[in-house]
């Protein structure tokens, strides 16, 4: 069973940057596809970026070129570097593990959440104004 704890959120001005971290315990992230998701007030939770066990990545169109997902298996940590932040990026950001990149991509296209992402953190708030 994996426990995930996010950090790094905060308030930032438009055009600014933040780096989110997700520290895992209970198992190694190298076994899983790890993803970042977000949920804005009144909206459904949506996928932002994911990184598979082999390092392959996928991004939502809205963040391509601005956000970068990475991981450090030795630290059991996943990161989300967010640059050129926009007010539309304001949301609670969640780290999740499980599933695979194919399902993540499919959910990006169809809406909803990918199946089998069974492990979730509590979230970290990002506010851009």
C-alpha positions in Angstrom: 0.0 0.0 0.0 1.4 3.4 -1.1 1.1 6.6 0.9 1.6 9.8 -1.0 2.2 13.3 0.5 2.3 16.4 -1.7 3.9 19.7 -0.9 5.1 22.8 -2.7 1.8 24.5 -3.4 1.2 28.2 -2.6 0.1 31.5 -4.0 2.0 32.9 -7.0 1.6 35.7 -9.5 0.6 35.2 -13.1 3.7 34.1 -15.0 5.4 32.7 -11.9 6.6 29.2 -11.2 6.1 26.5 -8.5 7.5 23.0 -8.1 5.3 20.4 -6.5 6.7 17.4 -4.8 5.1 14.1 -4.0 6.9 11.8 -1.6 5.9 8.2 -1.5 6.2 5.6 1.3 5.2 2.0 1.6 6.3 1.0 -1.8 8.6 2.2 -4.6 7.3 4.6 -7.2 9.4 2.8 -9.8 6.7 0.1 -9.9 3.9 2.5 -10.8 2.8 5.1 -13.3 2.7 8.3 -11.3 0.4 11.2 -12.1 -0.5 14.7 -11.1 -4.2 15.7 -11.2 -6.0 18.9 -10.3 -9.4 20.0 -9.3 -10.6 23.5 -9.5 -13.7 24.7 -7.5 -16.9 23.5 -9.2 -15.0 21.4 -11.7 -14.2 17.7 -12.1 -10.8 16.4 -11.3 -8.6 16.2 -14.3 -5.3 14.7 -15.4 -2.3 17.1 -15.7 0.7 14.9 -16.3 2.0 11.4 -15.8 5.2 9.5 -15.9 5.4 5.8 -16.4 7.8 3.4 -14.8 10.1 3.6 -17.8 10.2 7.4 -17.7 7.7 8.0 -20.5 5.6 11.1 -20.0 2.2 12.5 -21.0 0.7 15.9 -20.6 -2.7 17.5 -20.8 -2.8 20.0 -23.8 -3.4 22.9 -21.4 0.0 22.5 -19.7 2.2 21.2 -22.5 5.3 23.4 -22.8 4.7 24.9 -19.3 4.7 22.0 -16.9 7.3 19.2 -16.6 6.9 16.0 -14.6 9.9 14.1 -13.4 10.8 11.6 -10.7 13.7 10.6 -8.5 13.4 6.9 -7.8 16.2 7.0 -5.2 14.2 9.6 -3.3 10.9 7.9 -4.1 9.6 11.4 -5.1 7.7 12.7 -8.1 7.9 16.4 -9.1 5.8 18.8 -11.1 7.6 21.9 -12.3 5.1 24.5 -13.2 6.2 27.5 -15.2 4.4 30.4 -16.8 1.4 29.9 -14.4 -2.0 31.2 -15.4 -5.1 31.9 -13.3 -6.7 28.9 -15.0 -4.1 26.7 -13.2 -5.6 27.6 -9.8 -6.7 24.3 -8.3 -6.0 21.6 -5.7 -3.2 19.4 -7.1 -3.1 15.7 -6.3 -0.5 13.1 -6.8 -1.6 9.6 -7.6 -0.1 6.3 -8.5 -1.1 3.1 -10.3 -2.5 2.4 -13.7 -0.6 3.0 -16.8 0.2 5.8 -19.3 -2.2 4.4 -21.9 -5.1 4.7 -19.5 -4.0 8.2 -18.5 -3.9 9.3 -22.1 -7.3 7.8 -22.8 -8.8 9.6 -19.9 -7.2 12.9 -21.1 -9.1 12.4 -24.4 -12.4 11.1 -23.0 -12.6 13.0 -19.7 -12.9 11.5 -16.3 -10.1 9.8 -14.4 -8.0 6.9 -15.6 -8.7 3.6 -14.0 -6.4 1.8 -11.6 -4.8 5.0 -10.2 -5.6 3.6 -6.7 -3.3 5.6 -4.5 -3.9 9.3 -3.9 -2.4 12.0 -1.8 -4.3 14.7 0.2 -3.5 17.5 -2.3 -1.7 20.8 -2.2 -3.4 24.1 -3.2 -2.0 26.2 -6.0 -3.4 29.7 -6.4 -2.4 32.0 -9.3 -3.5 35.6 -9.4 
